[in-house]
Structures are given as structure tokens and as C-alpha cells.
Amino acid sequence: MSKILGIEIGASKIRICEEDYKTKNPRVYCSVSVQTPQGTVNDGILNVNEELVSVIRGALQENRIKTKQIVFSMSSTKIASREIVIPFVKENKVKDLIKANASDYFPVDLEQYEIGHSIVDTLENENGTKQYKALVYAVPKIMTAGYFQLAQAMGCNVAALDYGGNSIYQILRRHCDTGVQMMVKVDENATIVTILQNQAVALQRTVAYGVDDAVFAMMEMEEFQKPGYEEAVRLFKDRECMNDEIRQSLSYLINGIARIVDYFSRNNGVAIEKAYLSGLGGDFKGLAELISNTLEMPLEPLRDIKGLQLEKYFKEKSFGEFLICIGASLSPLGFMGEKEKEKKSIQLMPSEEEKLKVAVLFAVSAFIGAAALAAVSIITLKAAKDENDRLNNRITELAEAEVIYKDYLQQKYTFEKLAFFESNTVTLNNDLVHFIEEMQKKMPASLNVQAFNADLNGVSLSVTVADKKEAAKLVQEFRTFESVAGVEVTGMTDSGAVMDGEVLEEEPKVSFTVQVLYKGGADDPTPLPEPADNAGSTAADDEILE
């Protein structure tokens, strides 16, 4: 097999590469991406319909691609993975060994899953004993079945099925030699972070966010004349568009990447020496710098891959968003099982009489066998049709539930984004009007506010009251406010002093400054204890009354 089609079917884009299969230096002959029909992909599970088949066929015909062998690369949160260490056995025995112990890796009904593996490193103990370090994957059979169904509808054959994480690893291990290096592949609504240490996978995680949030944010902006999806993507590639609102829309993505890097650093004790950005997001101007500022490490777009010479074909466009398609052709996981070798029978040279007997016996056996097979086939066909009808009825019954579940996920995602935005707009000073209204109800009648200043941490007031008793009452009332964490009094003067039995001024008064601190503010002190029911006043109040 010389050429294959590497195909990745994402939530927003279908990407196709015609390329060499399982060669040391594969050549890319053609690449094309088209919009994924709405509703045809649900977290990696395909809804194979005429529209999906028509879109892919149209892309192949338009680009004069006639290759019929396909390697699909799948990405989904439903694909489980485990890192394991197994004995150093012959490579052709690794699959049987993993299959025998699969229930230890994945405590699920393995009848519903396909198992694949990739050997990522060879370990050697102090005593010289070798072991394999491998990644094992479990893919739901309902997912793999959709890709076989799609290939059949297109009139093509499935050469292999791969996992997107493995496709990326096959690319990255060719580009990175020694040390610790990371690649962040950002696509429409998912991001795969892969960290290699001396060409072995040290960590690989998926963030459930991509650049679509930024694209959708731009599509609502008058600043960019509310472009369509494709036009918004083009704008991100052509010029710097990272305004505050777009930066905010990317916060979930960037924070997710930062958590993975932090986890790796804390658990491995080594620093990442070099980091690359790829995928659709790798072509967005300003995104690498935005992520770099958060991670506090340089992140550069991946422009070439050692040994693959992709830049020769991708002269006028980036190959970043086609990495999974390209990697799928190098060393796919399979997920198909291997055909058993046909057993060879030993042939003897019978006599002519024995030949005649064998021929008669064969003819009779063939007749009886044909009749039996016909009967069994009829029964089996009817049972299969009945089961097919039952499953189709069940699908129809559950169709509404699927729609409701999808709506729920969309609403949940929207709610989380809005809640995040709201939490970043709320300040402690939002209830200032209510604070002033509460003052009007609770403050002493003699209160006269000379100056009033409010900031995010609290309120500062310059006030006068009739006497120290009124001042103590004012402080006590402030402490009953739900939003108040503490009250501090400074600069107190008493102009109502008495000398020789006479008041010094006609209207005695007490002037002071009171600082009221909000709960949750930057200067929020330890909460003051509540006075007991039988207590008259706190020590601070007694000081005022002295």
C-alpha cells in the first residue's frame, strides 16, 4: 500500500491528507479541510448520514483524490488511556499480554471496547532487567463502528484506526530529541498537551476548550463587522486581534494549559526546556504570546518537523491543523485486531478409487451442507432483521433524550461562561446604595456627615454627632451591617467640653473619622467577635465613652 488518506473528523472541521503510509519520510500529496455538517459528530461518535458522506466525497472529487485506503484518527473524551509497565517480551506477544490484563487497566465491560497500545519507552532496572513502558487505550466499539460505516458508505476501506494523541506523539518524537519538550495543539474546541522527556511520553492531557470561544466572540463584535466563522478565522490568522474581550474568552483554555504544566512540574521536578504551539490555534497571531505570558515560558509556533520536510508541500499554508492526519500515517494504533493466519493443511496423494469415494462423499456432503446453511442463513437473517428493527425502534425512542442532553450540555457550557464573566465584574462596592439606605435607617439622628469616600475595600466618613454616647451608638450600628467586617475610629475631637460650669460652644459636638471595612476586601481583618446578649458594649465602645 503506497498511499492512504489520513482523515480527522472534528466538531467544526474535517481534515484530509493524501500521503505515504508507514514510510520513514512520508510525503504529503494533497491536503484539504471542509466544514463538518452540523450534528454529525458528538464527542467522537459519528452520525453517518448522506450529508456527511456527500461533504467528504465532494472534497475528494474536487481535489481529484482517488485513494481508497483510509486511516481515521479519533479524538474524544470517551477514549480512556492508561500508562503501564509490562515485562520485556517479544513485540509480537505484547498485544496478547495487554489483552490478557486489560480488565486490570480498565474496570469496564471490555466487550464494548477496542483495545490498542503504543510502546513509548524501554526501561532498565539496576539489575539489568528490561521492561516496556506503554500507553494503552480503550475506545468504545460504538465509536469505531461509525468510522467503518462511513468508509463503507464512501466505497473505501479502513486501513487502520488511530487515536489523536498517538498521532501527535508519532510526529513529536521525530521532532524532539533529548530533554523535556512540550507541544500544545489547539484546535476548535479541544486542546491536546503532550510533554516528552527524552522522546518518551511523560504526560499527555486534553483540555476541553479551543479557539472556537474566541472565534464566536469575534463574530459578535461590531469592531470586526460581525464576520462569519471562516472570515473570523482568517482575521485571526492575518492580524493581531487579541482585545480584552477575546483574551477573556480564551481564559478557560489558557488556565487549563497552565494547570497541566503546573501538575507536571510539581510531580516530575524537571523544567520544560522548549514548548511549541500548533493546530489551528498555532496560526492565530498573538495566541502564542498570550499563553507564554501566563505560563511564564516562551512558546513558539511549530513551523517545521525534523525528517518530514512538510514545508516543501505546505509552502503557502501552515501544516499545523493537519498534524493529526499526518501523524496517523506513521504508526497507527490499529483498534482493528489482527487476522488469524490461515492454517495450512497437509495434502496426501490418494488412489483413484479413494478419489472417487471422496468425490461422491464430497458431493453428498456439499448438498446436505448447502441445505443446512440455507436453513441457518434464513433463520439468522430473520433474527438479524428482528434485532435491527428493535435497535432502530430504540434509537427512535431515545432520539428526543439525545437532543435534550445536547441542549443541556450547551446550556451548561453557556451558564459556566456567563457565571465566570459575572464573577469578574462583581465588586464589593456594588451595594453602596443599599449601604447608604441602611445608614439612613440605623444612624443616630444627630449624625452629620462632613465627607464621604468609598472604594473597593470600604467607606471612609468624616462625621459629627451630639456626644460620645451617640458616637458609640454609631459604631455599634455599623457592626450590625451584613457587609461590614470591621469599624475603626480615628481623629476624635470633643468641642462640647465644659469649663467652670460653662459650655465652650453653643452647640457641643463630637467630630471624628470612621473607617468601615467591607467583608472580603483587601484589608478585611479577622472578623470581630459578636458581643454576648448580656454585654453592654465592647472595649472599643467603652474607650469612646471615657
matplotlib code that plots the C-alpha trace (Angstrom):
import matplotlib.pyplot as plt

x = [0.0, 1.7, -0.8, -3.6, -6.0, -5.4, -8.7, -9.6, -13.3, -13.6, -16.6, -16.1, -13.7, -13.0, -9.3, -7.9, -4.4, -3.3, 0.1, 2.5, 1.7, 4.2, 7.3, 10.3, 9.9, 6.3, 5.3, 2.1, 0.4, -2.7, -4.5, -7.9, -10.3, -14.1, -16.8, -18.2, -22.0, -23.8, -24.9, -22.8, -20.2, -20.9, -17.6, -16.0, -19.1, -20.3, -23.8, -23.2, -25.7, -25.9, -24.7, -21.5, -20.7, -21.5, -19.2, -16.2, -16.9, -17.2, -13.9, -12.1, -13.6, -12.9, -9.2, -9.0, -8.2, -8.8, -7.1, -9.5, -7.5, -8.2, -6.6, -9.1, -7.7, -10.2, -10.3, -12.9, -13.2, -14.7, -11.3, -9.7, -5.9, -3.5, 0.3, 1.6, 4.8, 5.0, 7.6, 10.1, 8.6, 8.8, 6.9, 4.5, 3.5, 2.8, -0.7, -1.7, -0.1, -2.1, -5.3, -5.0, -4.6, -6.9, -9.5, -6.9, -6.3, -9.9, -12.6, -15.4, -17.2, -14.4, -16.8, -17.9, -14.4, -11.5, -8.0, -4.9, -1.4, 1.8, 5.2, 6.7, 9.9, 12.2, 13.1, 16.1, 16.4, 19.6, 19.9, 19.7, 16.1, 14.3, 10.6, 8.3, 6.6, 3.4, 0.3, -2.9, -6.1, -9.8, -12.2, -15.9, -16.9, -19.9, -17.3, -15.1, -18.2, -19.2, -15.8, -16.2, -19.7, -18.5, -15.8, -18.2, -20.7, -17.8, -16.8, -13.4, -11.5, -10.2, -6.5, -6.3, -7.9, -5.7, -6.1, -5.3, -2.9, -0.9, -0.9, 0.6, 3.2, 4.4, 5.0, 6.6, 9.0, 10.6, 11.0, 12.2, 15.4, 16.6, 15.4, 11.9, 9.8, 6.1, 3.6, 0.3, -2.1, -5.0, -8.0, -11.6, -13.0, -10.2, -6.5, -4.0, -1.0, 1.9, 5.1, 8.0, 11.1, 13.9, 11.4, 9.1, 5.7, 5.9, 2.4, -0.5, -3.7, -6.7, -8.3, -11.9, -11.5, -10.1, -10.2, -13.9, -14.8, -12.6, -14.0, -17.6, -16.7, -15.3, -18.4, -20.5, -18.2, -19.1, -15.3, -14.8, -18.1, -19.6, -17.8, -18.9, -16.9, -14.5, -13.9, -13.2, -10.6, -9.0, -8.8, -7.1, -4.5, -3.9, -3.6, -3.4, -7.0, -6.4, -8.5, -9.7, -12.9, -11.2, -8.5, -11.3, -12.9, -9.6, -9.2, -10.6, -8.3, -5.1, -5.9, -6.4, -3.0, -1.4, -2.8, -1.3, 2.1, 1.9, 0.9, 3.9, 6.4, 5.2, 5.2, 8.3, 10.7, 12.1, 11.5, 10.2, 13.0, 11.2, 7.5, 5.7, 2.2, 0.4, -3.0, -5.5, -4.5, -0.9, -1.8, -3.7, -1.4, -0.8, -2.1, 1.5, 2.4, -0.8, -0.2, 3.6, 2.7, 0.6, 3.0, 6.0, 7.9, 8.5, 6.0, 6.8, 4.6, 5.8, 7.0, 8.9, 9.3, 12.6, 12.8, 9.3, 10.1, 6.4, 7.4, 8.0, 4.3, 2.9, 4.6, 1.8, -0.1, 0.5, 0.5, -0.4, -4.0, -3.2, -0.7, -3.1, -3.8, -0.1, 0.8, -1.9, 0.0, 3.2, 2.4, -1.3, -2.6, -4.9, -8.0, -9.0, -7.4, -5.2, -6.4, -5.5, -3.1, -4.7, -3.8, -2.1, -3.4, -1.2, -2.2, -1.9, -1.9, -5.0, -5.7, -8.1, -10.8, -10.3, -10.6, -14.0, -15.2, -14.1, -15.7, -19.1, -18.9, -17.9, -20.9, -23.4, -21.9, -21.9, -25.6, -26.5, -24.3, -25.8, -29.3, -28.3, -26.6, -29.6, -31.8, -29.4, -29.0, -32.7, -33.1, -30.0, -31.2, -34.7, -33.1, -30.8, -33.7, -35.7, -32.7, -32.1, -35.8, -35.6, -32.5, -33.9, -37.1, -34.9, -32.9, -36.1, -37.4, -34.1, -33.7, -35.5, -33.4, -30.2, -31.5, -32.3, -28.9, -27.1, -29.2, -28.3, -24.6, -24.8, -26.8, -24.4, -21.4, -23.1, -24.0, -20.5, -19.1, -21.7, -21.0, -17.3, -17.8, -20.2, -17.8, -15.2, -17.5, -18.8, -17.1, -17.7, -18.9, -21.9, -24.3, -23.2, -26.7, -28.1, -25.3, -26.3, -30.1, -29.2, -27.3, -30.3, -32.4, -29.9, -27.6, -28.2, -30.4, -27.7, -25.3, -23.8, -21.6, -19.0, -17.2, -17.9, -15.4, -15.9, -13.5, -13.4, -12.3, -14.7, -16.1, -14.4, -16.6, -15.9, -18.8, -20.1, -22.6, -24.0, -21.8, -19.6, -22.6, -24.0, -20.6, -20.6, -24.1, -22.9, -20.0, -22.3, -24.9, -22.2, -21.2, -24.8, -24.4, -24.1, -21.4, -19.2, -16.1, -14.7, -15.0, -12.1, -12.4, -9.6, -9.1, -11.8, -12.3, -14.8, -16.0, -18.6, -16.3, -17.4, -15.1, -16.1, -19.6, -20.0, -20.1, -17.3, -19.5, -23.2, -23.7, -21.5, -20.4, -18.0, -16.1, -14.2, -13.3, -14.8, -13.3, -15.8, -14.2, -16.2, -16.1, -13.9, -11.9, -8.1, -7.9, -10.5, -9.3, -10.1, -13.9, -14.7, -16.4, -20.1, -21.0, -22.8, -26.5, -25.9, -23.0, -23.5, -20.7, -17.3, -13.9, -13.7, -17.1, -16.0, -13.0, -15.2, -17.4, -14.4]
y = [0.0, 3.2, 6.0, 6.4, 9.1, 10.4, 11.8, 13.6, 14.4, 17.2, 19.0, 22.0, 20.8, 17.7, 17.5, 15.1, 14.4, 12.1, 10.8, 7.9, 5.1, 3.8, 5.2, 6.8, 10.1, 10.3, 12.7, 14.6, 14.8, 16.8, 18.4, 19.8, 20.9, 21.3, 22.3, 19.5, 19.2, 20.2, 17.4, 14.7, 14.4, 14.0, 13.8, 11.5, 9.4, 9.8, 10.1, 8.7, 10.3, 11.3, 14.9, 13.7, 11.3, 13.9, 16.5, 14.2, 12.7, 16.3, 17.3, 14.2, 14.7, 18.5, 17.7, 14.7, 12.3, 8.7, 6.9, 4.4, 3.3, 5.4, 5.8, 7.6, 9.4, 9.7, 12.2, 12.0, 12.3, 8.8, 7.3, 6.1, 5.8, 4.3, 4.3, 0.8, -1.1, -4.7, -7.4, -7.2, -9.8, -10.2, -7.4, -9.8, -11.0, -7.6, -7.4, -10.7, -9.8, -6.5, -8.1, -10.7, -8.0, -5.3, -5.7, -4.5, -1.4, -0.6, -1.8, -1.7, -4.2, -4.8, -6.5, -2.9, -1.6, -1.9, -2.0, -0.5, 0.2, 2.1, 1.3, 4.6, 3.6, 0.8, 0.8, -0.9, -1.7, -1.6, -5.3, -5.1, -6.3, -4.6, -3.6, -1.8, 1.5, 1.6, 3.6, 1.5, 2.9, 1.7, 3.0, 2.3, -0.1, 2.2, 4.8, 2.6, 1.2, 4.6, 5.0, 1.6, 2.5, 5.8, 4.2, 1.6, 4.4, 6.1, 3.0, 2.9, 0.6, 1.2, 0.5, 1.4, 3.5, 5.7, 7.9, 11.7, 11.6, 8.9, 10.6, 13.7, 11.6, 10.0, 13.5, 14.9, 12.1, 12.7, 16.4, 16.3, 14.5, 14.8, 16.8, 17.8, 19.4, 20.2, 20.7, 22.4, 21.6, 23.9, 23.2, 24.4, 23.0, 20.8, 21.1, 18.3, 19.0, 16.5, 16.5, 14.3, 13.5, 12.0, 11.1, 9.2, 10.5, 11.9, 13.4, 13.8, 15.5, 17.1, 20.5, 20.7, 24.2, 25.5, 28.7, 28.5, 30.6, 33.4, 33.0, 33.1, 36.2, 38.0, 37.0, 39.2, 42.3, 45.4, 46.2, 43.4, 44.0, 40.7, 38.3, 34.7, 31.8, 31.3, 35.1, 35.3, 32.5, 34.3, 37.6, 35.8, 34.4, 37.7, 40.1, 40.6, 40.6, 39.9, 42.7, 42.4, 40.6, 38.0, 37.5, 36.9, 34.3, 32.3, 32.3, 28.8, 27.4, 29.1, 28.3, 24.6, 24.5, 26.2, 23.6, 20.8, 22.4, 23.1, 19.4, 18.2, 20.5, 19.6, 15.8, 15.4, 18.0, 19.0, 22.1, 22.1, 23.2, 24.0, 24.5, 24.6, 25.8, 24.0, 23.2, 25.8, 28.0, 27.9, 30.2, 32.7, 35.8, 36.7, 33.4, 32.1, 35.3, 35.2, 31.6, 32.4, 35.3, 33.0, 30.0, 32.4, 30.4, 31.0, 29.2, 29.3, 28.2, 24.9, 25.7, 22.6, 18.9, 17.2, 14.5, 15.0, 18.0, 19.1, 22.7, 21.5, 20.8, 23.3, 26.3, 28.8, 27.5, 26.0, 22.3, 22.8, 21.9, 18.7, 17.3, 14.5, 13.5, 13.3, 11.5, 8.9, 7.6, 6.9, 4.2, 4.0, 2.0, -0.2, -0.9, -3.5, -6.7, -8.9, -11.5, -15.0, -16.8, -19.4, -22.9, -24.9, -28.4, -31.4, -32.9, -36.6, -38.4, -40.8, -43.6, -43.4, -45.4, -43.2, -40.2, -41.4, -42.2, -38.8, -37.1, -38.8, -38.1, -34.5, -34.1, -35.5, -33.5, -30.4, -30.9, -31.5, -28.7, -26.3, -27.2, -26.7, -23.5, -22.2, -23.0, -21.5, -18.4, -17.9, -18.2, -16.0, -13.4, -13.2, -12.9, -10.1, -8.2, -8.5, -7.3, -4.4, -3.4, -3.5, -1.3, 1.2, 1.5, 2.0, 4.7, 6.5, 6.3, 7.8, 10.4, 13.1, 12.3, 12.8, 16.2, 17.2, 16.0, 18.0, 21.1, 20.5, 20.4, 23.6, 25.4, 24.2, 25.5, 28.8, 29.2, 28.4, 31.1, 33.7, 32.8, 33.3, 36.7, 37.8, 36.8, 39.1, 42.1, 42.0, 44.3, 44.8, 48.3, 47.2, 47.5, 51.1, 52.5, 49.8, 50.7, 54.4, 53.5, 51.3, 54.2, 56.4, 53.9, 53.0, 56.0, 58.5, 61.5, 63.9, 62.4, 65.0, 63.6, 66.1, 63.9, 60.5, 58.4, 54.9, 52.4, 48.7, 48.0, 50.1, 53.5, 56.4, 59.1, 62.3, 62.8, 64.8, 63.6, 65.2, 63.4, 60.3, 58.3, 58.9, 58.1, 54.7, 54.0, 54.8, 52.3, 49.6, 50.2, 49.9, 46.5, 45.2, 45.7, 42.4, 43.7, 45.2, 43.3, 46.0, 49.6, 51.9, 55.3, 58.0, 61.7, 62.2, 65.8, 67.0, 70.6, 70.3, 70.4, 72.3, 74.7, 76.4, 75.2, 76.7, 75.0, 76.4, 76.4, 76.9, 73.5, 70.8, 68.1, 65.2, 65.0, 62.0, 59.9, 56.4, 53.8, 51.0, 47.9, 45.5, 41.8, 40.2, 43.4, 43.5, 45.0, 42.7, 41.9, 38.9, 39.1, 40.8, 38.7, 39.2, 40.7, 38.4, 39.0, 40.3, 42.6, 46.3, 47.5, 46.3, 47.6, 50.0, 51.4, 51.9, 53.8, 56.2, 56.8, 57.6]
z = [0.0, -1.1, -0.4, 2.2, 3.3, 6.8, 7.9, 11.1, 11.7, 14.2, 15.6, 13.3, 10.6, 8.6, 7.6, 4.9, 3.8, 0.9, 1.9, 2.0, 4.5, 7.1, 5.5, 7.2, 5.4, 4.3, 1.5, 1.5, -1.9, -1.1, 1.9, 2.3, 5.1, 4.9, 7.3, 9.4, 8.8, 12.0, 14.2, 12.6, 15.4, 19.1, 21.1, 18.5, 17.8, 14.2, 12.9, 9.5, 7.1, 3.4, 4.2, 5.9, 3.1, 0.5, 2.0, 2.1, -1.3, -2.7, -1.2, -2.7, -6.1, -6.2, -5.4, -7.7, -4.9, -5.8, -3.0, -1.3, 1.8, 4.9, 8.3, 10.6, 13.7, 16.5, 19.4, 22.2, 26.0, 25.8, 24.9, 28.0, 28.4, 30.9, 31.3, 32.2, 32.6, 31.3, 31.0, 28.2, 25.9, 22.1, 20.4, 18.7, 22.2, 23.7, 22.3, 23.8, 27.2, 27.3, 26.2, 29.0, 31.6, 30.1, 32.8, 35.4, 33.4, 32.5, 35.0, 32.4, 30.2, 27.8, 25.3, 24.5, 23.8, 21.4, 23.0, 21.4, 22.7, 21.9, 23.3, 24.3, 26.1, 27.3, 30.9, 32.5, 36.2, 38.3, 37.9, 34.1, 33.8, 31.0, 30.9, 28.4, 29.2, 27.1, 26.7, 26.5, 25.0, 25.2, 22.5, 22.6, 19.8, 19.0, 18.1, 15.9, 14.2, 12.9, 11.1, 9.4, 8.4, 6.9, 4.9, 3.5, 2.5, 0.7, -1.1, 0.7, 3.1, 6.6, 6.7, 10.4, 13.2, 15.4, 18.4, 18.0, 21.0, 19.4, 16.0, 17.7, 19.6, 16.4, 15.0, 18.1, 18.8, 15.4, 16.1, 19.7, 20.5, 24.2, 27.1, 28.1, 25.4, 25.1, 22.2, 22.7, 19.8, 19.9, 17.7, 17.5, 20.8, 22.2, 23.1, 23.4, 25.6, 25.1, 27.1, 26.0, 28.1, 26.0, 23.3, 25.6, 26.6, 30.1, 30.2, 27.7, 28.7, 26.9, 27.7, 26.7, 25.2, 21.9, 19.8, 19.0, 22.0, 20.6, 17.1, 18.3, 20.4, 17.4, 15.4, 17.8, 17.7, 15.7, 15.8, 13.3, 11.5, 12.9, 10.5, 9.7, 11.1, 8.2, 7.9, 11.7, 11.5, 8.5, 10.5, 13.4, 11.1, 9.2, 12.1, 15.8, 17.2, 20.9, 22.5, 26.1, 25.3, 23.2, 25.8, 28.3, 26.1, 26.0, 29.8, 30.3, 27.6, 28.9, 32.6, 31.6, 29.9, 32.9, 35.3, 33.2, 33.1, 36.9, 37.6, 35.5, 37.2, 40.7, 40.1, 37.9, 39.4, 36.0, 33.9, 30.3, 28.1, 24.9, 24.1, 20.8, 19.7, 16.8, 15.5, 14.2, 17.2, 16.1, 13.2, 15.4, 15.8, 19.4, 20.9, 21.5, 23.3, 25.4, 26.5, 27.1, 29.5, 31.6, 31.7, 32.1, 29.5, 25.7, 23.4, 19.7, 16.7, 15.2, 11.7, 10.7, 11.7, 11.6, 9.0, 7.4, 5.2, 5.3, 4.4, 0.9, 0.3, 2.7, 1.1, 1.2, 4.2, 7.7, 8.3, 12.0, 11.7, 9.7, 12.2, 13.4, 9.8, 9.0, 12.3, 11.7, 8.7, 10.6, 13.2, 13.9, 16.9, 14.9, 17.0, 14.4, 15.6, 13.5, 11.1, 12.2, 10.0, 7.8, 8.7, 6.0, 5.5, 4.6, 1.3, 0.6, -2.7, -2.6, -5.0, -8.0, -6.0, -3.0, -5.2, -6.5, -3.0, -1.8, -4.7, -4.1, -0.4, -1.0, -3.4, -0.9, 2.0, -0.1, -0.9, 2.7, 3.9, 1.4, 2.6, 6.2, 5.5, 3.6, 6.6, 9.1, 6.9, 6.7, 10.4, 11.1, 8.6, 10.2, 13.7, 12.4, 10.8, 14.1, 16.1, 13.6, 13.8, 17.6, 17.7, 15.2, 17.3, 20.4, 18.6, 17.6, 21.2, 22.6, 19.9, 22.0, 25.0, 22.9, 21.8, 25.4, 26.6, 23.9, 24.8, 28.4, 27.7, 25.6, 28.3, 31.0, 29.0, 28.4, 32.0, 33.2, 30.8, 31.9, 35.6, 35.0, 33.3, 36.1, 38.8, 37.2, 37.1, 40.7, 43.2, 46.9, 46.2, 44.1, 47.1, 48.0, 47.5, 49.9, 52.4, 52.4, 52.7, 55.7, 57.2, 57.0, 58.9, 61.7, 62.3, 65.2, 64.4, 65.3, 62.7, 60.3, 57.5, 56.5, 54.0, 52.4, 50.3, 49.0, 47.3, 46.7, 50.3, 52.3, 53.2, 55.0, 56.6, 58.5, 60.8, 63.8, 66.4, 69.6, 72.1, 72.8, 73.6, 70.1, 68.7, 70.4, 69.1, 65.6, 65.8, 67.2, 64.4, 61.7, 63.2, 62.5, 58.8, 56.9, 54.5, 57.2, 58.5, 60.9, 62.1, 63.0, 64.6, 64.4, 65.0, 67.6, 68.9, 71.5, 71.1, 73.8, 76.8, 80.0, 81.9, 85.2, 84.7, 81.2, 77.7, 75.5, 72.3, 71.8, 70.1, 71.7, 69.3, 68.8, 65.5, 64.2, 61.2, 60.9, 58.5, 57.6, 56.0, 53.7, 54.2, 51.6, 51.0, 50.7, 54.2, 55.7, 59.3, 61.3, 62.0, 65.3, 67.9, 68.4, 71.8, 74.2, 74.8, 78.3, 77.3, 77.2, 74.9, 73.6, 74.9, 71.9, 72.8, 76.4, 75.2, 73.3, 76.4, 78.7]

ax = plt.figure().add_subplot(projection="3d")
ax.plot(x, y, z, "-o")
ax.set_aspect("equal")
plt.show()
